[in-house]
């Protein structure tokens, strides 16, 4: 196949593709060769390149390309045997951005290898073989009933921004000229269910909630991480479809943030304009409006109506050229218009796909993600003392569950049953016991199972839910009678039949370990009070079983932390359709919870001391905070050091109860102590005002450091040491604009 470089040369208008690779940010460069190419395209050809399945144009040397690719936690749906890491919510539970960036770099290695192998074959240009990945999902997981929350990094804007930034940097690489792969921040914005209503829903929030909760992660990925793509959401925002929103697309993304990448619609989202939102009369009007708002690419085929829109005067061909230029710049930065071998990433071999190093990283991330929620001294199990284990539950041997959604298929998918059966000298008595929400259609009764497991030294019940029940509308869900509806949940409680089984198992007098697999918070108060140990395992990827066995038998000391609040019951939640943050997440919910955000146990305890905070600082200054952490236990292990700030009660206006402002995951040997330091940016010491800007005002700032958020320290403090101090800010108020830049004008009285 001819490539664009040669095509341009042959027409005597060649401008070297490397001419745009000079000083400065390449995203801000426009290669004249692209304008030359666009100038020789017909309107129909231009429009054909603005839909996700873009056909080749042989006369111009443009290869076919499909923009729709997935890599949420490993290359998804490619048909290759890839490495499958824990689901995104599990990756968030590691509280380890550095490890996530390493993981993302491995995912992009596999993506490049798959792309390289397809190039020049019949698979070139096929869906899920490309380099434009619609990852990460950085929506705030505001309500545990949302089925797609498993794709996010949890409920906290700071953690979401840190993890999302790490994912983008790992995927896109650090070459000054080329993208290793293209990341995409989605779904922009104010998008988190309900899934059945996503095509018609109109999300309305205050400016405070918009800027305090829903937009910070998007701003970080655009302004700091240099994400090359953004996907606008299905729903409306303040009456306008997100892909045609004046405020989100024109004012904020383009004007305030200066975004230079490409924007894609969610799949068939432009069709929603006229079919479901009813804001536009037809496809031509909807398509023209989306493009005029900066939606360069449509996942779908409504953009075919752009030719009609030009004829009707709804949009000009020159305005279409602007979107096409941005799309071609992305393809150019990926090296798609270069001959094979011209881009550094062209040399990544297929042998990296599911390589030993990548499988080892999948195991490490699975271990890091798992959260020990309860342990009455049963764990770790003493190797050799436990001879027989009874393994029960719908997720004990369920490879589908642990792969999550938007997943690839691994070479080997190790379930808990498989891992335990590999333990030397261990006998495993296995029964699935029950389905997720009801009894099995056939199989032994509970009395028969109890009789069969009589020789067991302990019982492990692996339950929870499944990505076949919670997930994206159309991919998951069941009838609402069972608590699931089109991917969402109507109830967050663990299905009753699972608790009924565990109550009977507990009556046997045997120690009980409950392993919960889910992509979201589940309410299980009985298990939290009666099981000897509880492990939250998420959807842990291909090494789920191995990681669990390593934790159970003490080969790995758990240190995962909850990136979402676990509530007592559905009754604790506000109306699902209400997007106000009042009463939601640890930042605004002041009631008692089952397990708090940031919570997780270890086989050790850690002591915090010597918190160092300056007594006073000026508004607008950064502040350095340090704390001494000591491992008081007998095991080597990780500790997740968390830093929280609060201005509640010290300034006027709305503020969170407290907010995560720093996190470091460190490894300590028994008895080892280490000083951990944080630098708080000025805006982290401020508040969001009624217009959505950040203001740093004089007054007191409360600061906590420890292994647990401050509001939960009283109830859960026996296993965690949290210390606090206070800083006084002095001076005139300092204001930051919507892009996060400090304003030079004085703050008005």
C-alpha positions in Angstrom: 0.0 0.0 0.0 1.3 3.5 -0.8 1.6 5.7 2.2 0.7 9.4 2.5 4.3 10.5 2.6 5.0 9.1 -0.9 1.6 10.3 -2.2 2.4 13.9 -1.3 5.9 13.7 -2.8 4.5 12.4 -6.1 2.3 15.4 -6.4 5.2 17.8 -6.0 3.7 19.4 -2.9 5.6 17.4 -0.4 6.4 19.0 2.9 8.4 16.7 5.2 6.2 15.2 7.9 9.0 15.8 10.3 8.8 19.6 9.8 6.2 19.8 12.5 8.4 18.0 15.0 10.4 21.1 16.0 10.6 23.0 19.2 7.5 23.3 21.3 4.4 21.2 21.8 3.7 19.2 18.7 0.0 19.3 19.5 0.0 23.0 18.6 1.7 22.4 15.2 -0.2 22.0 12.0 1.9 20.2 9.3 1.4 21.9 5.9 1.3 18.5 4.3 -2.0 17.8 6.1 -3.6 21.0 4.8 -2.3 20.1 1.3 -3.9 16.6 1.6 -7.2 18.0 2.8 -7.2 20.5 0.0 -7.2 17.6 -2.6 -10.1 15.7 -1.0 -13.7 15.8 -2.1 -16.4 16.6 0.4 -17.6 13.0 0.5 -14.0 11.8 1.2 -13.6 14.3 4.0 -16.9 13.2 5.6 -15.9 9.5 5.3 -12.9 10.2 7.5 -15.0 11.7 10.3 -16.7 8.4 11.3 -15.1 5.7 13.4 -14.8 3.2 10.6 -12.9 5.4 8.2 -12.4 3.8 4.8 -9.1 4.0 2.8 -8.7 6.5 0.0 -6.3 4.7 -2.3 -5.8 7.6 -4.7 -4.4 9.7 -1.8 -2.6 6.9 -0.1 -4.8 7.1 3.0 -5.1 3.7 4.7 -8.4 2.5 6.2 -8.6 3.0 9.9 -11.0 2.2 12.7 -10.8 4.6 15.6 -12.8 2.4 18.0 -10.4 0.5 20.2 -10.5 -0.4 23.9 -7.8 -0.9 26.6 -9.5 -0.3 29.9 -7.3 -2.8 31.8 -5.5 -4.5 28.9 -6.0 -4.5 25.2 -9.6 -5.3 24.7 -11.5 -7.3 22.1 -8.6 -7.6 19.7 -8.9 -11.4 19.4 -5.3 -11.8 20.5 -4.3 -13.6 23.7 -3.3 -10.5 25.8 -2.5 -9.6 29.4 -5.6 -8.8 31.4 -5.0 -6.6 34.4 -7.5 -5.9 37.2 -10.5 -3.9 36.3 -10.0 -0.1 36.5 -11.7 0.1 39.9 -9.2 -2.5 41.2 -6.3 -0.6 39.7 -7.6 2.4 41.6 -7.6 0.4 44.8 -3.8 0.0 44.5 -3.6 3.8 45.3 -0.4 3.5 43.3 -0.2 5.9 40.2 3.4 4.9 39.5 2.5 1.2 39.3 -0.4 2.1 37.1 1.8 4.1 34.7 4.1 1.0 34.4 1.0 -1.1 33.7 -0.3 1.3 31.1 3.1 1.3 29.3 2.9 -2.5 29.1 -0.7 -2.3 27.7 0.5 0.2 25.0 3.5 -2.1 24.2 0.9 -4.9 23.5 -1.2 -2.5 21.6 1.7 -1.4 19.3 2.7 -5.0 18.8 -0.8 -6.0 17.7 -1.0 -3.0 15.5 2.4 -3.7 14.0 1.5 -7.3 13.3 -1.7 -6.3 11.5 -0.1 -3.7 9.3 0.2 -4.7 5.7 -2.2 -7.6 6.2 -6.0 -8.0 5.7 -6.4 -7.1 9.4 -5.0 -3.6 8.9 -7.7 -1.1 9.6 -9.8 -3.6 11.5 -11.7 -2.7 14.6 -9.8 -3.3 17.9 -6.4 -3.5 16.0 -5.8 0.2 16.1 -4.0 2.7 18.4 -6.7 5.2 19.3 -7.9 3.9 22.7 -11.1 5.2 24.3 -9.5 4.9 27.7 -9.6 6.0 30.6 -13.0 6.5 32.0 -12.6 9.3 34.5 -16.2 9.9 35.5 -16.7 10.2 39.2 -18.3 7.1 40.7 -20.8 9.2 42.6 -23.4 6.4 43.2 -22.6 2.6 43.7 -25.7 1.7 41.7 -24.1 2.8 38.4 -23.0 -0.3 36.5 -20.2 1.4 34.7 -18.6 2.6 37.9 -16.3 -0.4 37.7 -14.6 1.3 34.7 -13.6 4.4 36.8 -11.0 5.2 39.4 -13.6 5.7 42.1 -15.4 8.5 43.9 -12.6 11.0 44.6 -11.6 13.7 42.1 -7.9 13.8 43.3 -7.3 10.1 43.1 -9.2 9.9 39.8 -6.9 12.6 38.3 -3.7 11.0 39.6 -4.7 7.6 38.3 -6.0 8.9 35.0 -2.9 11.0 34.4 -0.8 7.9 35.1 -2.8 5.9 32.6 -2.5 8.5 29.9 1.2 8.9 30.3 1.8 5.2 30.2 -0.4 4.8 27.1 0.9 7.7 25.1 4.6 7.3 25.9 7.3 10.0 26.1 8.6 10.3 22.5 8.8 14.0 21.6 7.4 13.4 18.1 5.1 10.4 18.2 2.4 8.9 20.3 2.8 5.3 21.3 -0.9 5.1 21.4 -3.7 7.7 21.8 -5.6 7.9 25.1 -9.1 9.4 25.4 -10.7 10.9 28.5 -14.3 9.9 28.8 -17.2 10.6 29.2 -17.2 14.4 29.1 -19.0 15.3 31.3 -21.4 14.9 34.3 -22.1 11.3 33.4 -22.6 8.5 35.8 -26.0 6.9 35.2 -28.7 5.7 35.3 -27.7 3.5 32.3 -31.2 2.9 31.0 -31.7 6.7 30.7 -28.3 7.8 29.4 -29.7 8.6 25.9 -32.4 10.9 27.3 -31.1 12.1 30.6 -30.5 15.8 31.3 -27.8 16.3 34.0 -28.1 19.5 35.9 -25.6 20.5 38.7 -24.5 23.7 40.4 -21.3 25.4 39.2 -19.9 24.4 42.6 -20.4 20.7 42.0 -19.4 20.9 38.4 -16.0 22.3 39.2 -15.5 20.8 42.6 -16.3 17.2 41.6 -17.1 16.5 38.0 -14.5 18.4 36.0 -11.2 18.4 38.0 -10.0 15.0 36.6 -10.8 16.1 33.0 -8.9 19.4 33.6 -5.9 17.5 34.9 -5.8 15.1 31.9 -6.1 17.9 29.4 -3.9 20.5 31.1 -1.3 18.3 32.7 -1.2 14.9 31.1 -1.7 16.1 27.5 -4.4 13.5 26.7 -4.8 13.4 22.9 -8.5 12.6 22.9 -11.8 13.4 24.7 -15.1 11.5 24.3 -18.2 13.5 25.0 -21.0 11.8 26.8 -24.5 10.6 25.7 -26.5 12.6 28.1 -27.6 16.3 28.0 -26.0 18.9 30.2 -28.2 21.8 31.1 -30.5 21.0 28.2 -27.9 20.5 25.5 -26.4 17.2 24.4 -22.9 17.0 25.8 -21.4 16.7 22.3 -23.2 19.9 21.4 -22.8 21.8 24.6 -21.9 25.5 24.5 -20.5 25.4 28.0 -18.7 22.1 28.0 -17.3 22.0 24.5 -16.8 25.6 23.5 -16.3 27.6 26.7 -14.5 25.1 28.9 -12.7 22.5 26.7 -11.7 24.7 23.8 -11.5 28.2 25.3 -10.7 27.8 29.0 -8.5 24.7 28.7 -7.1 25.2 25.1 -7.5 21.5 24.2 -5.7 20.7 21.0 -6.5 17.0 20.5 -9.5 15.4 18.9 -13.0 14.9 20.3 -15.2 11.8 19.5 -18.8 11.2 20.3 -19.8 8.2 22.3 -21.1 5.5 20.0 -24.3 6.7 18.2 -24.4 9.6 20.6 -25.0 12.1 17.7 -28.0 10.0 16.7 -29.4 10.7 20.2 -29.6 14.4 19.3 -32.6 13.9 17.1 -33.8 10.4 18.0 -34.0 10.6 21.8 -33.0 14.1 23.1 -35.3 15.6 20.5 -33.1 18.8 20.5 -32.5 18.6 16.7 -34.9 17.7 13.9 -32.7 15.4 11.8 -29.3 13.9 11.3 -27.9 16.7 9.2 -28.8 19.4 11.8 -27.4 17.2 14.6 -24.2 16.4 12.8 -23.5 20.0 11.8 -24.1 21.2 15.4 -21.8 18.5 16.8 -19.0 19.4 14.5 -19.5 23.1 15.1 -19.1 22.5 18.8 -15.9 20.6 18.2 -16.9 16.9 18.0 -14.5 15.9 15.3 -15.3 12.2 15.0 -18.5 10.3 15.3 -18.7 6.8 16.5 -21.6 5.9 14.3 -22.7 6.9 10.9 -24.9 10.0 11.3 -22.0 12.1 10.0 -22.8 10.8 6.6 -25.4 13.5 6.6 -22.7 16.2 6.7 -22.7 16.4 2.9 -26.4 17.3 3.1 -25.7 19.8 5.9 -23.2 21.6 3.7 -25.7 21.8 0.9 -28.3 23.2 3.3 -25.9 25.8 4.6 -25.9 24.4 8.1 -22.1 24.2 8.1 -19.3 25.1 5.6 -16.7 22.8 4.1 -14.0 24.9 5.8 -15.5 24.2 9.2 -15.4 20.5 8.4 -11.7 20.9 7.4 -10.9 22.1 11.0 -12.1 18.8 12.5 -10.4 16.8 9.7 -7.1 18.5 10.4 -7.3 17.5 14.1 -8.1 13.9 13.2 -5.2 13.7 10.7 -2.8 15.3 13.2 -3.6 12.4 15.6 -3.0 9.8 12.9 0.2 11.6 11.9 1.4 11.6 15.5 0.7 7.9 15.7 3.0 7.4 12.6 0.2 6.1 10.4 1.2 8.2 7.4 4.9 7.1 7.6 6.4 4.0 6.0 6.8 1.0 8.2 9.9 1.3 10.3 10.0 5.1 10.4 8.5 5.3 13.9 10.4 4.1 17.0 7.4 2.1 18.2 7.4 0.1 14.9 10.0 -2.2 16.3 8.0 -3.5 19.3 7.7 -7.2 18.6 4.6 -9.4 19.0 6.5 -11.4 21.6 5.7 -8.7 24.2 2.0 -9.7 24.1 1.3 -11.7 27.2 5.0 -11.9 27.9 6.4 -13.2 31.2 7.1 -9.7 32.5 3.5 -8.6 31.7 2.0 -11.6 33.4 4.1 -10.9 36.4 2.8 -7.3 36.5 -0.8 -8.6 36.2 -0.2 -10.7 39.3 1.5 -7.8 41.1 -1.4 -5.4 40.3 -4.0 -8.0 41.4 -2.2 -8.5 44.7 -1.9 -4.7 45.2 -5.6 -4.2 44.4 -7.2 -6.5 46.9 -8.5 -5.0 50.1 -8.5 -6.9 53.4 -11.6 -5.5 55.1 -11.8 -7.8 58.1 -9.5 -10.2 59.9 -10.1 -11.7 63.3 -6.7 -13.2 63.3 -7.5 -16.1 61.0 -5.3 -14.8 58.2 -2.7 -15.4 57.0 -3.3 -19.1 57.0 -0.5 -21.2 58.3 0.9 -23.3 55.5 0.8 -27.0 56.5 -1.7 -26.5 59.3 -4.7 -26.2 56.9 -5.1 -29.5 55.2 -8.6 -29.2 53.7 -10.5 -26.2 52.4 -14.1 -26.0 51.5 -14.4 -23.6 48.6 -17.9 -22.5 47.7 -19.7 -19.7 45.9 -20.6 -18.4 42.4 -17.3 -16.7 42.0 -15.0 -19.5 43.3 -14.4 -20.8 39.8 -15.8 -18.1 37.5 -13.3 -16.9 34.9 -15.9 -14.6 33.3 -16.4 -12.6 36.5 -12.8 -11.8 37.1 -12.1 -10.5 33.6 -14.5 -7.5 34.1 -15.8 -5.7 31.1 -14.2 -4.2 28.0 -11.6 -7.0 28.5 -9.3 -9.0 26.4 -8.8 -12.8 26.6 -5.6 -14.0 28.4 -3.5 -17.1 27.7 -4.5 -18.4 31.1 -7.2 -17.2 33.5 -6.5 -18.4 37.0 -9.5 -18.7 39.2 -9.4 -19.2 43.0 -10.3 -22.8 42.6 -7.4 -23.4 40.2 -5.0 -21.6 42.5 -6.0 -23.5 45.6 -5.8 -26.8 43.8 -2.2 -26.0 43.0 -1.3 -25.5 46.7 1.0 -28.3 47.7 -0.6 -30.7 50.2 -4.0 -28.9 50.2 -7.2 -30.7 49.5 -10.0 -28.6 48.0 -13.7 -29.5 48.3 -15.5 -27.4 45.8 -19.2 -26.7 45.2 -20.6 -23.6 43.4 -23.4 -23.7 46.1 -25.6 -21.0 44.6 -26.1 -18.8 41.6 -25.6 -15.0 42.1 -29.2 -14.2 42.9 -31.0 -17.5 43.3 -30.6 -21.2 43.7 -28.8 -23.3 41.2 -31.2 -25.2 38.8 -29.6 -28.4 39.9 -27.1 -29.6 42.4 -26.9 -30.8 46.0 -28.9 -29.1 48.8 -27.2 -27.0 51.4 -27.6 -29.9 53.9 -25.8 -32.2 51.5 -23.1 -29.7 50.9 -22.6 -29.2 54.7 -22.2 -33.0 55.1 -19.7 -33.1 52.2 -17.5 -30.4 53.6 -17.4 -31.8 57.1 -13.7 -32.7 56.8 -12.7 -29.1 55.9 -10.6 -27.0 58.3 -12.2 -23.8 57.1 -14.7 -22.4 54.5 -14.0 -19.9 51.8 -17.1 -18.4 50.2 -16.3 -16.5 47.0 -19.4 -14.5 46.1 -20.4 -11.0 45.1 -21.8 -10.1 41.7 -20.6 -10.2 38.1 -20.0 -7.9 35.1 -22.8 -9.8 33.4 -25.1 -8.2 36.0 -23.5 -4.7 36.5 -22.0 -2.9 33.5 -23.0 -0.9 30.4 -26.5 -0.9 29.2 -26.9 -3.5 26.6 -24.0 -5.6 27.9 -25.2 -6.4 31.4 -28.2 -6.4 33.6 -31.3 -8.5 34.5 -34.8 -7.9 35.6 -35.3 -5.4 38.4 -36.9 -8.1 40.6 -33.4 -9.4 41.2 -31.9 -6.0 41.8 -30.4 -5.4 38.4 -31.7 -3.3 35.6 -29.9 -2.7 32.2 -26.5 -2.7 33.8 -27.3 -0.7 37.0 -28.4 -2.0 40.4 -31.5 -1.0 42.1 -30.1 -2.4 45.4 -26.5 -2.5 46.7 -27.1 -5.3 49.1 -25.3 -8.6 48.6 -28.0 -11.0 47.1 -29.8 -12.6 50.0 -29.2 -16.2 49.0 -25.5 -15.8 49.4 -25.9 -14.5 52.9 -28.3 -17.3 53.7 -25.7 -19.8 52.6 -23.0 -18.2 54.7 -25.2 -18.1 57.8 -25.6 -21.9 57.5 -21.9 -22.4 56.9 -21.1 -20.3 60.0 -23.3 -22.5 62.1 -21.0 -25.4 61.3 -18.5 -23.8 63.6 -15.8 -23.7 60.9 -13.8 -20.5 60.2 -15.3 -18.5 57.4 -13.5 -16.3 54.8 -15.7 -14.2 52.5 -14.2 -13.1 49.2 -16.3 -10.5 47.5 -15.9 -9.9 43.8 -17.6 -6.8 42.4 -16.9 -3.7 40.5 -18.6 -1.5 43.0 -19.5 -1.1 46.7 -21.6 -3.9 48.0 -23.5 -3.8 51.3 -22.9 -6.9 53.4 -23.4 -6.0 57.1 -23.9 -9.6 58.2 -20.6 -10.8 56.7 -18.8 -7.7 58.0 -19.9 -8.7 61.5 -19.7 -12.5 61.4 -17.1 -13.7 58.9 -13.6 -14.3 60.3 -12.1 -12.5 57.3 -13.4 -10.5 54.4 -11.5 -9.7 51.2 -12.7 -7.3 48.5 -11.2 -8.8 45.3 -12.9 -6.6 42.6 -12.6 -8.1 39.1 -9.0 -8.9 39.5 -8.0 -10.0 36.0 -6.2 -13.1 34.8 -4.2 -13.6 38.1 -7.2 -13.2 40.5 -6.9 -16.7 41.9 -3.1 -16.6 42.3 -3.2 -13.2 44.0 -5.9 -14.4 46.5 -4.0 -17.6 47.3 -0.9 -15.5 47.9 -2.8 -13.3 50.4 -4.6 -16.1 52.1 -1.4 -18.0 52.8 0.7 -14.9 53.7 3.0 -14.8 50.7 1.7 -11.3 50.1 0.8 -8.8 52.7 -2.4 -7.0 51.5 -2.5 -3.2 51.3 -5.2 -2.3 48.8 -7.5 0.6 49.8 -11.1 1.3 49.0 -11.5 3.9 46.2 -15.2 4.1 47.0 -17.3 4.2 50.2 -19.0 1.0 51.2 -22.4 2.0 52.7 -24.6 0.0 55.1 -27.5 -0.1 52.8 -29.3 1.3 49.8 -31.3 3.5 52.2 -28.1 5.6 52.7 -28.1 6.8 49.1 -29.9 9.8 47.7 -32.0 9.6 44.6 -29.9 8.0 41.8 -31.0 10.7 39.3 -30.0 13.6 41.5 -26.5 14.7 40.5 -26.0 17.0 43.5 -23.1 15.8 45.6 -24.8 16.5 48.9 -24.9 13.3 50.9 -22.6 11.5 48.4 -19.1 10.0 48.7 -16.8 10.4 51.7 -16.5 14.1 50.9 -20.1 14.9 51.6 -21.7 12.0 53.4 -21.4 12.4 57.2 -23.2 9.3 58.3 -21.8 6.0 59.6 -20.6 3.7 56.8 -19.8 0.0 56.6 -16.2 0.7 55.4 -14.9 4.2 54.5 -13.1 5.4 51.5 -9.3 4.7 51.8 -9.8 1.8 54.2 -7.9 -1.4 54.1 -6.1 -3.7 56.5 -2.7 -5.3 56.5 -1.1 -8.1 58.4 0.9 -5.3 60.1 0.0 -2.1 61.9 1.8 1.1 61.1 2.5 4.1 63.4 2.5 7.7 62.4 4.3 10.5 64.2 6.3 13.7 63.8 3.8 15.4 61.5 5.6 18.5 60.2 3.4 21.4 59.0 4.5 25.1 59.0 2.5 27.1 61.5 1.8 29.8 58.8 2.0 30.3 55.1 0.9 32.9 52.6 -2.1 32.4 50.4 -0.8 31.4 47.0 2.2 29.5 48.4 2.9 25.8 48.2 3.2 24.0 51.5 5.4 21.1 52.4 4.1 18.5 54.8 6.0 15.4 56.1 5.2 12.6 58.5 7.2 9.7 60.0 5.8 6.2 59.3 6.9 3.1 61.1 6.1 -0.6 60.4 5.2 -2.1 63.8 4.5 -5.5 62.5 6.4 -8.8 61.8 6.0 -8.7 58.1 7.4 -6.7 55.2 4.5 -4.8 53.6 3.1 -1.8 51.9 1.4 1.2 53.6 -0.7 3.7 51.8 0.0 7.0 53.3 -2.9 9.4 52.8 -3.0 13.1 53.3 -6.3 15.0 53.8 -7.2 18.7 54.1 -10.3 20.5 55.2 -11.6 24.0 55.2 -15.0 23.1 56.5 -16.0 25.7 59.1 -12.9 27.9 58.4 -14.2 29.7 55.3 -17.6 30.7 54.1 -19.4 28.8 51.3 -19.6 25.1 50.4 -16.6 22.8 51.1 -16.1 19.1 51.4 -16.0 17.6 54.9 -12.4 16.6 54.0 -10.6 15.9 50.7 -7.7 13.7 49.7 -4.8 15.8 48.8 -1.8 13.4 48.6 -1.1 9.7 48.5 2.1 7.6 48.5 2.3 3.8 48.6 5.6 2.8 50.4 7.1 -0.5 51.3 8.6 -1.0 54.8 10.5 -3.9 56.3 9.6 -4.9 59.9 10.6 -2.1 62.3 11.6 0.2 59.4 10.6 3.8 59.6 10.5 6.4 56.8 9.7 10.1 56.5 7.1 10.7 53.8 6.8 14.2 52.3 4.1 15.9 50.4 3.8 19.3 48.6 0.4 20.8 48.7 -0.3 23.1 45.8 -1.9 26.5 46.7 -5.2 25.6 45.2 -5.4 22.4 47.3 -5.7 24.7 50.3 -8.6 26.7 48.9 -12.3 26.1 48.1 -14.5 26.2 45.0 -16.6 29.3 44.8 -20.1 29.8 43.5 -18.8 30.5 40.0 -16.6 27.4 40.0 -13.3 29.1 40.4 -10.8 28.2 43.2 -10.2 30.7 45.9 -7.5 30.5 48.6 -8.5 32.6 51.5 -6.7 33.4 54.8 -7.6 31.3 57.8 -7.1 27.9 59.3 -6.5 24.7 57.2 -6.8 21.4 59.0 -4.5 18.6 57.7 -4.5 14.9 58.5 -1.9 12.2 57.6 -2.3 8.5 58.2 -3.6 5.2 56.9 -7.3 6.3 57.1 -9.5 9.2 56.3 -10.1 11.4 59.4 -13.8 11.0 59.7 -13.5 7.3 60.1 -10.6 7.3 62.5 -12.7 7.0 65.7 -14.4 3.8 64.6 -11.6 2.1 62.7 -8.6 3.7 64.4 -7.5 0.6 66.3 -5.9 -0.6 63.1 -4.8 2.8 61.8 -3.0 5.7 63.3 -4.0 9.1 61.9 -2.5 12.3 63.2 -3.5 15.9 62.4 -2.3 19.5 62.6 -3.3 23.0 61.5 -1.9 25.5 59.2 -2.8 29.2 59.2 -2.9 31.0 55.8 -2.3 34.8 55.8 -2.6 37.4 53.2 -5.0 38.5 50.5 -7.3 36.0 48.8 -5.8 34.4 45.7 -8.1 33.2 42.9 -7.4 30.6 40.2 -9.3 30.6 36.9 -11.1 27.7 35.3 -7.9 26.4 33.7 -6.1 26.3 37.1 -4.0 29.4 36.4 -3.5 32.0 39.2 -5.4 35.2 38.3 -3.5 38.4 38.6 -6.5 40.6 39.4 -7.4 41.2 43.0 -10.3 39.2 44.5 -13.3 41.5 44.8 -14.6 42.3 48.2 
